[in-house]
Amino acid sequence: MLTDKKFQDKQYYCIEFKNVSKELLPWLENLAWEYRCKIEKKEWKSKYNNYVIYDYEPFCSDGFEINITLSSRQSEYLNFVRYLYDNKIQTISYLKNCLML
């Protein structure tokens, strides 16, 4: 599920992706680098305890959701990264549904 926050701070635009799949994280990081976006924050948040948040991957990452915040000077780059991310999620969902048939 993608939940994003957009905000502007000192000529920078930011977008936050919540609950990114662990398998998609390297792809999203490479995509951000390719489209001139900077990773401002990457955190692993526990699904069971609200106060447990790590800024590094825990030893056992099951039970954690990954949140990543990207920033860029131009909002178009962030919008395009979001568009590609949404399409990737929809394609994966479609293929999973095809396998269920």
C-alpha positions in Angstrom: 0.0 0.0 0.0 1.3 3.4 -0.9 0.5 6.3 1.4 2.4 9.4 0.6 2.9 12.8 2.0 3.9 15.8 -0.1 5.4 18.8 1.5 7.7 21.6 0.4 10.6 22.8 2.5 13.2 25.3 1.3 12.8 24.6 -2.4 12.7 20.8 -1.9 9.8 18.6 -2.5 9.4 15.4 -0.6 7.2 12.3 -0.9 7.0 9.5 1.6 6.3 5.9 0.6 4.9 3.7 3.4 5.0 0.0 3.7 7.3 -0.6 0.8 7.9 -4.3 0.1 11.4 -5.6 1.0 11.8 -7.0 -2.5 11.0 -3.7 -4.1 13.3 -1.6 -1.9 16.5 -2.0 -4.1 14.5 -1.2 -7.2 13.0 1.9 -5.6 16.4 3.1 -4.4 17.9 2.7 -7.9 14.9 4.4 -9.4 15.3 7.4 -7.0 19.0 7.7 -7.9 18.3 7.5 -11.6 15.7 10.3 -11.5 17.8 12.6 -9.3 16.0 12.0 -6.0 17.6 11.9 -2.7 16.7 9.4 0.0 16.1 11.6 3.0 14.9 8.9 5.4 14.6 5.1 5.4 13.1 3.4 8.4 11.9 0.1 9.6 8.8 0.5 11.8 7.5 -2.4 13.9 3.9 -3.5 13.0 3.3 -4.5 16.6 4.9 -1.7 18.7 4.5 1.9 17.5 7.6 3.1 19.4 10.0 0.7 17.8 11.6 2.4 14.8 15.0 1.6 13.3 17.0 3.6 10.7 18.8 0.4 9.7 17.5 -3.1 8.7 17.0 -5.2 11.8 18.4 -8.7 12.0 15.0 -10.2 11.6 13.0 -7.8 9.4 9.8 -9.8 9.6 7.1 -7.8 11.3 8.4 -4.5 10.2 7.2 -2.1 7.5 9.6 -0.1 5.5 9.0 3.6 5.0 11.2 5.7 2.7 11.2 9.4 2.1 12.5 10.9 -1.2 13.2 14.5 -1.9 14.0 16.4 -5.1 14.3 20.0 -6.3 11.6 19.4 -8.9 8.3 17.8 -8.1 8.1 16.2 -11.6 10.8 13.8 -10.8 9.0 12.7 -7.6 5.7 12.4 -9.5 7.3 10.2 -12.1 8.9 7.9 -9.5 5.5 7.6 -7.8 3.9 6.8 -11.2 6.4 4.1 -11.9 6.0 2.7 -8.4 2.2 2.6 -8.7 2.5 0.8 -12.1 4.9 -1.7 -10.7 2.6 -2.5 -7.8 -0.4 -2.8 -10.1 1.5 -5.1 -12.4 2.6 -7.4 -9.6 -1.0 -7.5 -8.3 -2.3 -8.3 -11.8 0.3 -11.1 -12.2 -0.6 -12.6 -8.8 -4.2 -12.6 -9.7 -3.4 -14.4 -13.0 -1.5 -17.1 -11.1 -4.6 -17.6 -8.9 -6.7 -18.6 -11.9 
